[in-house]
Amino acid sequence: MSAILLALGSALAYGAADFLAGWLSRRSHYARVSLLAQLAAGTGALLASLVVGGRPSATALAWGALSGLGSGLGTLALYRGLARGRMNVVAPLSGVLAAALPALFGLLLGERPGPAAMAGLALALPAVWLTARTEDPAGAWSTASTSSGALDGVLAGLGFSVLFIGLQRAGHGEGLWPTAASQLIAVLPMLALHARSLRGPEKAEDPSLRFGPLLVGVLVALAAICFFLGTQRGLLTVVAVLTSLYPAVTVALARWLLAEHIGRWQGVGLALAGVSVALISGG
């Protein structure tokens, strides 16, 4: 049960971070928000690792660094897709891959959840898809739009899968150092690819633009730590899928705080997510 709670805590933190980052990106360039948030996440994970202690092995740090590359590249692909207006393609596709590929990896390692948990895992995949997608009022996508969004979604999903698998493979008894390595390395691709876009001035002198990314970074670091600890206490198959339900949190916060409309299929996805969590928790 502790692994399930940690996974849900990770989903909650990731979902809240995405909501806040999206809100901030409406007031500043998303590249600036993502980089500042990632710098804060790396600092937070490093401080937490120093407090917890532990003597990490080179192997654990290497897995952590690999997960960080996946995180950074996956985030860039996701944001590129969202910036191009392909949210209804890139977000659900990335979420499903981030859930399915680590779950498949866990099954290949010999993990075998119970029948109820397996049913919950099966429901979680369409729940992620339906919750993350947005409804197109025009009712159609162009071929170029869909294929471009699909590519961004696949790249983002692959990156997040590397993040989840890398943290799980970092092992036990290493303190929180693999998460620190992950969050610090994730800064590098963002810094390298977004350097030009960060030269411009802020859109407004809004205090939220200074402190908002800090809060996003704290949430991201907390999410990664919860996921890492969850995989030490439970099955990767379960923890990765539950963590990938984070779009439900983002959608719920947007509805609650910004009064954004929840589409019909998003509502179905939220309901499936609730049933999925109940089955996995009971199984």
Wavefront OBJ file of the C-alpha trace (Angstrom):
o trace
v 0.000 0.000 0.000
v 2.894 2.402 0.684
v 4.055 2.014 -2.933
v 0.557 2.860 -4.175
v 0.372 5.944 -1.960
v 3.807 7.080 -3.132
v 2.808 6.565 -6.771
v -0.388 8.563 -6.269
v 1.646 11.249 -4.494
v 3.956 11.348 -7.512
v 0.973 11.674 -9.868
v -0.461 14.461 -7.720
v 2.835 16.373 -7.703
v 3.468 15.906 -11.444
v -0.106 16.939 -12.251
v 0.077 20.047 -10.073
v 3.466 20.957 -11.553
v 2.121 20.674 -15.109
v -0.896 22.791 -14.257
v 1.214 25.527 -12.669
v 3.819 25.419 -15.453
v 1.087 25.765 -18.057
v -0.427 28.705 -16.218
v 2.958 30.418 -15.927
v 3.750 29.749 -19.587
v 0.797 31.943 -20.542
v 2.652 34.850 -18.914
v 6.219 34.038 -19.869
v 7.978 31.923 -22.513
v 7.547 28.240 -21.721
v 11.282 27.685 -22.260
v 12.103 30.116 -19.455
v 9.564 28.516 -17.137
v 10.728 24.965 -17.852
v 14.423 25.746 -17.436
v 14.008 27.714 -14.199
v 11.704 25.016 -12.840
v 14.190 22.277 -13.723
v 17.031 24.182 -12.070
v 14.889 24.425 -8.936
v 14.035 20.709 -9.176
v 17.701 19.791 -9.426
v 18.570 21.980 -6.445
v 15.706 20.563 -4.393
v 16.599 16.952 -5.171
v 20.253 17.642 -4.331
v 19.373 19.204 -0.969
v 17.040 16.319 -0.134
v 19.807 13.837 -0.996
v 22.254 15.634 1.274
v 19.757 15.512 4.135
v 18.895 11.822 3.677
v 22.492 10.787 3.100
v 23.642 7.470 1.673
v 26.616 6.416 -0.421
v 25.519 5.960 -4.018
v 27.330 3.606 -6.357
v 28.551 4.648 -9.774
v 25.939 2.349 -11.309
v 23.100 4.015 -9.401
v 24.258 7.475 -10.455
v 24.599 6.319 -14.066
v 21.004 5.050 -14.091
v 19.912 8.309 -12.495
v 21.761 10.327 -15.133
v 20.176 8.253 -17.919
v 16.745 8.875 -16.436
v 17.543 12.592 -16.378
v 18.344 12.617 -20.084
v 15.038 10.901 -20.733
v 13.239 13.441 -18.560
v 14.842 16.467 -20.214
v 14.395 15.252 -23.791
v 10.869 14.006 -23.106
v 9.883 17.356 -21.630
v 11.289 19.219 -24.631
v 9.369 16.984 -27.046
v 6.184 17.410 -25.020
v 6.509 21.196 -24.862
v 7.354 21.409 -28.554
v 4.212 19.469 -29.356
v 2.091 21.622 -27.065
v 3.615 24.808 -28.489
v 2.624 23.667 -31.985
v -0.956 23.250 -30.874
v -0.982 19.423 -30.999
v -2.181 18.909 -27.431
v -4.962 16.558 -28.487
v -2.344 14.232 -30.013
v 0.912 14.644 -28.118
v -0.390 14.669 -24.530
v -2.431 11.454 -24.565
v 0.096 9.568 -26.676
v 2.998 10.526 -24.414
v 0.987 9.612 -21.315
v -0.017 6.183 -22.584
v 3.534 5.323 -23.674
v 4.911 6.543 -20.338
v 2.513 4.143 -18.622
v 2.677 1.183 -20.999
v 6.383 0.848 -21.731
v 7.604 0.774 -18.093
v 4.712 -1.578 -17.254
v 5.772 -3.894 -20.086
v 9.377 -3.670 -18.856
v 8.231 -4.666 -15.377
v 6.315 -7.647 -16.758
v 9.411 -8.746 -18.678
v 11.334 -8.608 -15.400
v 8.854 -11.100 -13.972
v 6.501 -8.790 -12.056
v 3.038 -10.304 -11.739
v 0.327 -8.100 -10.184
v -2.871 -9.797 -8.997
v -5.949 -10.169 -11.255
v -7.722 -7.077 -9.851
v -4.551 -5.001 -10.205
v -4.091 -6.211 -13.789
v -7.655 -5.149 -14.590
v -6.912 -1.751 -13.060
v -3.721 -1.439 -15.118
v -5.679 -2.261 -18.273
v -8.224 0.458 -17.459
v -5.496 2.990 -16.666
v -4.217 3.172 -20.248
v -7.489 4.395 -21.830
v -7.971 6.587 -18.741
v -4.678 8.373 -19.436
v -5.546 8.754 -23.119
v -9.045 10.109 -22.577
v -8.113 12.412 -19.706
v -5.158 13.996 -21.488
v -6.782 14.555 -24.890
v -8.657 17.718 -25.769
v -11.736 17.777 -27.957
v -11.400 19.485 -31.323
v -14.432 21.714 -31.947
v -13.885 21.414 -35.681
v -14.053 17.651 -35.365
v -11.067 16.927 -37.603
v -7.284 16.999 -37.718
v -5.163 17.508 -40.788
v -2.830 14.675 -41.765
v 0.272 16.831 -41.240
v -0.984 18.029 -37.861
v -1.678 14.519 -36.619
v 1.588 13.026 -37.842
v 3.648 15.877 -36.344
v 1.857 15.616 -33.022
v 2.255 11.836 -33.049
v 6.023 12.166 -33.489
v 6.283 14.606 -30.576
v 4.067 12.342 -28.476
v 6.138 9.250 -29.209
v 9.398 11.058 -28.413
v 7.951 12.452 -25.166
v 6.581 9.053 -24.154
v 9.906 7.364 -24.861
v 11.720 10.010 -22.823
v 9.414 9.640 -19.827
v 9.674 5.850 -20.075
v 13.457 6.164 -19.807
v 12.927 8.428 -16.784
v 10.741 5.871 -15.000
v 12.786 2.800 -15.892
v 16.096 4.510 -15.102
v 14.994 5.537 -11.614
v 13.650 2.048 -10.918
v 16.917 0.416 -12.043
v 18.992 2.732 -9.841
v 18.481 0.221 -7.039
v 18.028 0.255 -3.295
v 20.052 1.681 -0.461
v 21.384 4.613 -2.464
v 19.621 7.335 -0.509
v 17.992 9.801 -2.890
v 21.111 10.413 -4.964
v 19.749 8.851 -8.176
v 16.934 11.417 -8.164
v 19.452 14.232 -7.696
v 21.492 12.947 -10.643
v 18.307 12.671 -12.692
v 17.033 16.174 -11.992
v 20.426 17.822 -12.488
v 21.165 16.062 -15.783
v 17.669 16.929 -17.054
v 18.767 20.585 -17.079
v 21.376 20.006 -19.808
v 19.174 19.400 -22.877
v 16.864 22.227 -21.824
v 19.781 24.613 -21.437
v 21.375 23.566 -24.718
v 18.257 23.742 -26.885
v 16.494 26.724 -25.311
v 19.437 29.110 -24.885
v 18.316 31.455 -27.666
v 14.730 31.676 -26.543
v 15.787 32.665 -23.036
v 17.485 35.906 -24.133
v 14.287 37.937 -24.372
v 12.819 39.942 -21.490
v 9.898 38.759 -19.408
v 6.429 39.662 -20.646
v 5.530 41.354 -17.392
v 6.967 42.190 -13.995
v 4.794 39.664 -12.228
v 6.090 38.194 -8.934
v 4.598 34.843 -9.960
v 7.155 34.698 -12.779
v 9.946 34.762 -10.211
v 8.557 32.407 -7.591
v 6.208 30.261 -9.687
v 8.958 28.235 -11.403
v 10.496 27.598 -7.979
v 7.271 25.966 -6.822
v 7.066 23.960 -10.045
v 10.606 22.713 -9.447
v 9.809 21.688 -5.873
v 6.794 19.726 -7.114
v 8.827 18.017 -9.851
v 11.551 17.033 -7.376
v 8.921 15.726 -4.946
v 7.259 13.727 -7.730
v 10.540 12.117 -8.769
v 11.417 11.248 -5.163
v 7.983 9.707 -4.550
v 8.274 7.661 -7.729
v 11.786 6.488 -6.850
v 10.761 5.448 -3.344
v 7.612 3.822 -4.708
v 9.579 1.554 -7.039
v 11.716 0.475 -4.083
v 8.610 -0.645 -2.207
v 6.421 -1.998 -4.980
v 6.202 -3.151 -8.586
v 7.352 -0.900 -11.416
v 4.337 -2.169 -13.348
v 1.994 -0.622 -10.802
v 3.946 2.472 -9.767
v 4.630 3.666 -13.323
v 1.009 3.299 -14.416
v -0.401 5.052 -11.344
v 2.123 7.878 -11.706
v 1.113 8.283 -15.355
v -2.401 9.220 -14.242
v -1.072 12.723 -13.513
v -3.053 14.319 -16.407
v -6.200 13.696 -14.369
v -4.809 15.984 -11.666
v -3.956 18.696 -14.205
v -7.446 18.555 -15.721
v -9.130 18.609 -12.309
v -7.088 21.630 -11.180
v -7.864 23.482 -14.409
v -11.557 22.845 -13.863
v -11.447 23.844 -10.183
v -9.175 26.892 -10.325
v -9.654 28.208 -13.863
v -13.216 26.994 -14.489
v -12.048 25.271 -17.680
v -14.546 22.991 -19.355
v -14.092 19.223 -18.936
v -14.993 17.493 -22.178
v -17.271 14.491 -22.340
v -14.463 12.050 -23.005
v -12.244 13.661 -20.382
v -15.013 13.004 -17.876
v -15.068 9.357 -18.927
v -11.294 9.246 -18.516
v -11.489 10.688 -15.002
v -14.085 8.067 -14.059
v -11.934 5.268 -15.484
v -8.938 6.638 -13.574
v -10.883 6.419 -10.317
v -11.946 2.832 -11.010
v -8.387 1.947 -12.016
v -6.936 3.293 -8.756
v -9.542 1.408 -6.741
v -8.804 -1.898 -8.509
v -5.045 -1.528 -8.230
v -5.284 -0.576 -4.554
v -7.552 -3.542 -3.845
v -5.453 -5.971 -5.859
l 1 2 3 4 5 6 7 8 9 10 11 12 13 14 15 16 17 18 19 20 21 22 23 24 25 26 27 28 29 30 31 32 33 34 35 36 37 38 39 40 41 42 43 44 45 46 47 48 49 50 51 52 53 54 55 56 57 58 59 60 61 62 63 64 65 66 67 68 69 70 71 72 73 74 75 76 77 78 79 80 81 82 83 84 85 86 87 88 89 90 91 92 93 94 95 96 97 98 99 100 101 102 103 104 105 106 107 108 109 110 111 112 113 114 115 116 117 118 119 120 121 122 123 124 125 126 127 128 129 130 131 132 133 134 135 136 137 138 139 140 141 142 143 144 145 146 147 148 149 150 151 152 153 154 155 156 157 158 159 160 161 162 163 164 165 166 167 168 169 170 171 172 173 174 175 176 177 178 179 180 181 182 183 184 185 186 187 188 189 190 191 192 193 194 195 196 197 198 199 200 201 202 203 204 205 206 207 208 209 210 211 212 213 214 215 216 217 218 219 220 221 222 223 224 225 226 227 228 229 230 231 232 233 234 235 236 237 238 239 240 241 242 243 244 245 246 247 248 249 250 251 252 253 254 255 256 257 258 259 260 261 262 263 264 265 266 267 268 269 270 271 272 273 274 275 276 277 278 279 280 281 282 283
